[in-house]
Every structure is written in C-alpha cells, then in structure tokens.
Amino acid sequence: MNTPNRCAEWLSQLVQIPSVNPTQAGPHSGPPGEGSLATRLIEWFAQFGAEIHTEEVHPGRPNVYGLWRGQTDRWIAVDVHIDTVGVEQMNDDRFSGRIADGRVYGRGAVDTKASLGVILALLESMHQQGVTPQSNLLIAATVDEENGAQSAPIFARWIHRQQIPLHQLIIAEPTLCCPVYGHKGGIRFEFTVTGRASHSSTPQLGQNAVTAAAHLVLALEAEDQRIQALPPHPELGTSTMTVTIIQGGTGSNVVPDSCKIYAGWRSVPGDDVAEITARIQALAERSCPLPVSMTIPGSIEPFYQSPDTVWLRQLAEWSGFEPTIAPYATNAWAHSGRPYECVVLGPGSIDQAHGAEEWVEISELEKLADIYRHWWELAP
C-alpha cells in the first residue's frame, strides 16, 4: 500500500473545500460551516464500503461516522475535526491546496485535514485491493471543534448509545506524529461591567465602565499569580487565568456605559469547575466598583491518562517520539475516564496552525500513514 502521493492529493482536494467554522467566518470564507465537506465525505465513505451514520450537531453541520467491519471483535477509532479557523488574515493559498516544495498549503492543511487526507488514501487503497481490516474501524469526521470542541461529547455519547466496545481512539491534531497523553482543560469567562454614559467634559455625571473594568482586570491578573503559586500537577503544571479581550466605549468624548472582558482559565486535573466559577464570580463582584455580570460561554475538562501503556509504547516506537503532553486543548477532553484509551496524534506542527500561512510537510503525511498501517494491521 504505497500511498504517499495519494495522501498529498487527497489533502489538496480537502483543502479546496472551505469548511470555516461559522463563528470565525468572514468575507473570504466561502460558504461557512462544514456542510459541503460532510456531504463529500459521505460520498467517499460510501464509495470505500463504509456503513455510514450521521448526527446533526447544528443545522446542516453533521458529524459523519464511517464504520468498516473487521475480522475481529476489536474496535479502533479516529476523531478528525473537519472545521477550520478563519482565513481573513491569510493573503494567499486560503483554499488553494497547492502542492509545492514538499508541502501542501492552505487552511486546514495541518489542522486537521492532513490526518483526513491520510485516512482517505488508506481507505481508498484498502478498497481497491479488497483488504478487510483486522479490527473494526470507526472514522468520525466531527464538526465545531474550533468553537470550544463542542461536538466532542456528542461523539462520545454516540459511541455509548451504539454500544460500541471501543478499545483505542486517536484524536487527530498536529503533534508531529508524537503521541500526546495529556493537556489542560479550559473555562471561558465573559464579564459585562455596567456604568452610566455622560459627556467626557462632565465625567462626574457618568459612571466609567472601562475604569471599573480595569480594577477587574488587575484582580484577574492577581488571581493568575495566586494559582500559579499553588502546587502544580506533576506533568500538566499549574492552572492559569488570562485576560484575552477587553471591549468598551462608544466615542472619544463619551464616558463609557459598558465594558466587556473575556478571560480564560486553563485547568488541570483536580480543578473543580463549580468551585472555580463561584470564586471568580465573588472576585468580580468584590473587585469591580460598578455592577458586573458574568457568564460562562463554555468549558472543557482536562485530558490525562497514564503514559505507561502498551499502546502508547507502540505508538512511540512507530513514531520515533516519546509520549508527551500538549499546551492546547483538543476533542480528547470528552473521552477522559472512558473505558477505552485515547491519544492525541497527527502530522505536522501546531506552529503552522491558525496562522497567515498554513502548510504541512508531505513527509509528515507519510509518517502518519506508516503509523496507521501498523495500528490498522495492514500489510506494507
């Protein structure tokens, strides 16, 4: 099964189908959402002999599940998200899928259509050669990962409802094909400070929401310093709190009557979301001199499993890298504590994701194809 060129060709074709998450869509995004790509995947999976299931996560944006029945009762799976971040900061190669200089270019090339390109090349080769996998194989093309990994628990619940006795799951993300067994979780906070507008020449008649919000920003920074002084998790380190956006004001001569602050808590195993939320709520009310409301747009749990398992050692041997942890969150958060192993692994570097230029080395695609051949027990 010699598929390196097909991996790049499949990836190029995938990049040319825009699938920007609607939360990040803009004038250059093409049709927002994953619907067009999901439709094509249903066609391709069917062409390669899959039993197909779909689950609508949002209108016109389904998770697509392809099942290939194997020769044993063992089940293995890959979750590869098919949405991408926005493209407005990109100048060229947004959706070109250009193959040049040993790379494939375009949005999604590394995050995470690279893994999907490899998967399609292998499935195509298996179908052409009449190969039946040893294990039952489940490929999940999931949506809405770039909006807080929202569909991950939907897929996890689907596995449970279908009573699939899953053994191993790879979450596709760019890790240079290094197996990742842990990462932090996250809690998103949104604060709204309410003041009273007035002319800036008579500020005493108003209540400045931006000035009040500054007190809250400093209090959140102090909270970050406090939690980083706590005993760390032995591998994932300490939790962090970071203010990421502040928005307020309507004019240079108007005392602002409203200000929004966005902040993120990166959590480690042992963090209690309810306790953290209550503490941050109290901190906001205590530190802000004007009325403040707080909402939680979303949260995900940390992901961590033992690095000392037979499968992780196999993946490390096949990849040439020792298992490690990652600083970013993935769909793996929804699979912690499940009765199956879960590892984050995929081609290319996270350094090439989400930027003004995105690409992946074709050699990385070849490396992943070799790992999957071992894992899927396919002949060389």
Helices and strands as residue ranges (DSSP letters): H 4-15, G 22-24, H 35-47, E 51-58, E 61-68, E 75-81, E 99-100, E 103-105, H 113-129, E 136-142, G 145-147, H 152-161, E 166-171, E 180-183, E 185-194, E 198-199, G 203-205, H 209-228, E 240-248, E 254-255, E 258-267, H 273-287, E 292-300, E 303-304, H 310-319, E 324-326, G 331-335, E 341-344, G 350-352, E 359-361, H 362-375
